[in-house]
Amino acid sequence: MRFRSRRYLACSEALEGTVPPVPPVNVLRATGRVTLGTDQRAGASGAAAGCAGARSARAVAAARLTACRSMLPPARVTSEASGETRQPRSTRDCLGKKTHSCSGSRRLGQYRPAHMSTAANLADVAARVVAASTRSTARASTNPARLVAVSKTKPVEQLRECYDAGQRCFGENYVQEIVEKAPQMPPDTVWHFIGHLQSNKVKALVTGVPSLAVVETVDTVKLANKLNNAVGEFLEERARVGAGKLGVMVQVNTSGEESKFGVEPKDCLPLARHIHDECSNLAFRGLMTIGMPDYTSRPENFQTLAACRDEVCAGLGLETKDVELSMGMSGDFESAIEMGSDNVRVGSTIFGARANMYSEHLKK
Ligand SMILES: Cc1ncc(COP(=O)(O)O)c(C=O)c1O
């Protein structure tokens, strides 16, 4: 009974707007309004992809409402093993699988009730991505923006929970970490590398993650060449796992801080041209930016990236829809989408705060 009332209260709070409503993914699915995990472009899928059914903020709100109403536990649960039915005794019973322990994020003071699992956070972010994509008039694509779930420093169990909820696209920052995690995830996981990549780690990355889809952080000709060569030597193995050319994005330093990686906006076209014209094993996918060191971007940063794209498209004779913008993180992904982002990288809102997020970022 205690479980029933806690959950019921949490649900009511969500409906009142006291806490953000976060419906479980399976409930969103059941509404038929949000479908998770469908691929949107070749080689890259995301939880937000394929959400064509959710065409308006009202539709998303309705999905959330239905979801919250459905959060009451079932009257009976059935054991898969024996077929026996009984009253639910635990959260695990009601959700049908182990719920995520959130002690880490609680220690950091983030409000996250136990029933708000990683999958529930993911569903909420995915719904917000869809809603922002619907509102956006600045995007070239009619598909919702791709959601890259940034799982750096997070255990594979949490990634699995997202995968089971339909998420396919994950972003990692460290070579050693992605190389360790990749074999533990299903083969159709779509990996984006989003951290600073040193040339001497390129081979380890390319060979350690044969299905690597995109490196979002290319900022020198040297790095582009290293990636091109490494992929060239490993093409057979990549083909075996269904991966062809490696997608790459040029990282642009739109905030102008000296400490930040990324090319200056004026150097974006020459690097994009080099990748496009000289690197036959790489597919130029677009431009990426991080924003400010406190993990927020300013509208000017987003505008700068969009202006770089215009220049690249004009210079290389490409269409806007063929050059993606990767911008937007937990704090600003909705405004980034409204300003034209095709690819948002969201970590802490899905997985919980990282212990040393700020200091890590400053080290970059
Ligand atoms: C390049 C990049 N993008 C996105 C993120 C995710 O940031 P947040 O946790 O604020 O969503 C990170 C986090 O480390 C990052 O390094």
PDBQT file of the ligand as one rigid body, heavy atoms in Angstrom, charges set to zero:
ROOT
HETATM    1  C1  LIG A 401      30.630  17.646 -25.978  1.00  0.00    +0.000 C 
HETATM    2  C2  LIG A 401      29.572  17.389 -24.979  1.00  0.00    +0.000 A 
HETATM    3  N1  LIG A 401      28.292  17.504 -25.332  1.00  0.00    +0.000 NA
HETATM    4  C3  LIG A 401      27.304  17.273 -24.462  1.00  0.00    +0.000 A 
HETATM    5  C4  LIG A 401      27.556  16.903 -23.158  1.00  0.00    +0.000 A 
HETATM    6  C5  LIG A 401      26.400  16.648 -22.243  1.00  0.00    +0.000 C 
HETATM    7  O1  LIG A 401      26.226  17.703 -21.358  1.00  0.00    +0.000 OA
HETATM    8  P1  LIG A 401      24.994  17.722 -20.340  1.00  0.00    +0.000 P 
HETATM    9  O2  LIG A 401      25.296  16.740 -19.284  1.00  0.00    +0.000 OA
HETATM   10  O3  LIG A 401      24.953  19.128 -19.866  1.00  0.00    +0.000 OA
HETATM   11  O4  LIG A 401      23.784  17.367 -21.102  1.00  0.00    +0.000 OA
HETATM   12  C6  LIG A 401      28.865  16.770 -22.750  1.00  0.00    +0.000 A 
HETATM   13  C7  LIG A 401      29.182  16.362 -21.393  1.00  0.00    +0.000 C 
HETATM   14  O5  LIG A 401      30.261  16.061 -21.032  1.00  0.00    +0.000 OA
HETATM   15  C8  LIG A 401      29.902  17.034 -23.665  1.00  0.00    +0.000 A 
HETATM   16  O6  LIG A 401      31.198  16.920 -23.335  1.00  0.00    +0.000 OA
ENDROOT
TORSDOF 0
